[in-house]
Amino acid sequence: MSDTKAPDSSRRSERSRRAIYAAALDLVSEAGYAKTTVEGIAARAGVGKQTIYRWWPANSKAAVLMEAFLDLAEQAREAVDATAGSEIPDTGDLGADLKLVLRATVDELNAPTFDRPTRALAAEGIVDPALGAEFTAKLLEPQLRLYVRRIEAAQAAGEVDPDVDPWIAVELLVGPLHHRWLHRTRPLTHAYADALVEHALRGLAVRP
């Protein structure tokens, strides 16, 4: 008698979950948040819609999209060796560290797989306060805190004026970047990221 193995349900579930993530991101990119449905996600992923309702019972569409987007963002972070850890690098050169991270952010925002779903969720977050708050709490806030901690470390090392508010300092860096990305006023480039860091650091420098 041949030795046959039972199907690995955990692998099957993981494949289905990945298919659901991909389907959700594709649909929200193609049709927008409002027109994306659980039925559409299930059909694109090749699973029954009851699978989605079982795994994401509460506010399923929003929950699926948010989880899919967080997974996408995590993959993007892991793809960049310098930012794969839990903190922004601290080499002792604040300018170099910030340029490295902002350049990686530029690459991420310019990638079609990230750009389209980000725009769709950002737009929906404006008209849906609950989704916007979740987007901020689960994705934006944790990322900004990484910058804040790096600025605080630079203050402790004497690189940044101790009277500077770290949160305002971070906004000087990432605010213009996201403004240019959102409105497409000009190309989003590494050179622009470097210029933002250089301008911001002039304002953050320790006063004589």
N, C-alpha and C positions, 0 to 999 in steps of 0.2 A: 504494500500500500504506500502510495506517495505521501510525503509529508507536506501538507498544504497549510499555509498560514492564513489566519483570519484577517480580513481587511483592517488596516490601522485607522480606527475612527478619528483619532486625534489629527492625523495627517489629512484625512478627508475634510475634517472641520476647518483646519487651517487653510487648505486650498479654497474652500468655499468662502471663508472670511476674506481672503485676499481678493477673490473674484468680486465679492460684494464691494470692497473698498474701491477697486479699479472701476467698477461699473458706476458707483456713486460719483466719483470724481470726473469720469468721462461725461456723464449726463449733465452734471451741474455746469461743466465747462461748455457743453454744446447748447443746452437749452436754458440755463439759468436755474436758480434755486426754486423759484415759484413753480416752474413746469416739471421739475424733477419729482417723481413719485416713488413710493415703495414698490409699487407694481412694476414700474419701469426699471428700477434697480435690480429687482429679482429676475426679471426677464433677461436683462443684459448679462447678469452674472450666471444665469442658468441654474437658479435655485428657486424653490418655492417661496412665495412671500411669507408663509408662515414661519419659515426659518428666520427671516429678518425680525418678525414680531416676537419670536421666541428669544432671540439673542439681544434684541433692543426693544423691550416691551413698551417703554415710555417715550412718547414723542419720537417715533422710530426714524423718520426721515432726518430730522435734525441730529439725532444721536449718531446715526450711521455716518452722515457727512462729517460731523465733527471728529469722530474717531478715525475716519479715513484720512482726514486732513492732518490730524496730529501724527498719524503714522507716516504720512508723506513727509512732514516736516522733520520727523525723527530720522528718516532715511537720508534726507538732505544733509542733516548735521553730521551723521556718521560717515557720509561720503567725503567730508573734508577732514583730513587727519588732524589739522591744527585745532579744530573746534570740536573734535569728537569727544573730548572729555566733558566734565560737568561744569567747567569754568572757562572763561576767556583766558588765553595764555598770558602769563606774566613773565616776560623775559627781562624785565627791568627797563625796557624801552616802550613806554606807553604808546607813542605814535606808531611804531612798527606793529605793535599788537593790535591796535584799533584798525589800522589799514588792512591787516590780514583778515580780520573778521568782517569788516565792511565790504571788502572785495568778494568774500564768500557770499555775503548777502546779496550783492549785485548779481552774481552768477545765479543764485537761487531765484531771485525775482525775474530774471530774464529767461529762465527756463520755462517753456510752454506748459510742461506738466505741473508746474507750481503756479505760474502766473494766472492761468485761467480760473482754476478753482478758488484761488485767493481773492481775485477780483469779485467773483460771484458771491462768496461768503461775506466779504467786506461790505458789498453793496446791500446784501440782505440784512446784515447786522445793523445797518442804519435805520431800517424800517421795522426791524424786529428786535426790540431792546433785550429780550431774554437771550436770543442767539448772540447778539453783540456782546453782552456781558460774559457769556460763556467763552466766546472767542478770545476776549481780552484776558479772562482769568486763567484759561487753560493754555493759551499759546503766547499772547503778546506779553503779559506781565512776567512770566518766568524768564523770557528772553531778555527783557529790559533789566531785570534784576541782576543778570550776569554782568551787564555793562556797569550797573551801579556799583557792584562789588569791586570791579576792576578800577573804577574811578576812586573809590574809597581807599583801595590799596595804594594807588598813586598818591593820594593825599597823605597817607601815612608815610610814604617814602619821600615826601617833599617835592613831588613832581607837579602837583596840582594845588592851587590856592586852597587852604583849609576852610575858607569862608564860602567856597563854591557849593551850591546845592547839587549833589550828585545826580538827582533826577533831572534837573534842568540841563546839566551838562550832557546827559544822555540824549535828551530831546534835541539839543543842538546838533548832535551827530546823526541820529536816525530820522528825525523829523523831515529835514530837507530831502533825504534819500527817498523816503516813502512818498513825499509830495511829488517829486519828479516822476517816480514810478506810476503813481496813481493817475496823474494828469497827462503823462506822456509829453511833457513840455519839451524835453530834450533827451537825447540818448542817455541811458544809465550805463556808465562805464567805470572801469577801475580808476581811471584818471580823476573822475569826479569824486569817487570815494576817497581817494588820497587827498584831494583838495579840501574836502569837508573836514577831514581829520586835522589838516594843517591849520585851517582857519579856526576851528574850534579850540585847538590847543593854545593858540595865541590868546584867546579870551580866558582860558583856564589856568594859564601860567601863574606861578607864584609872583606876587608883587614885590618889588625891592623894599 
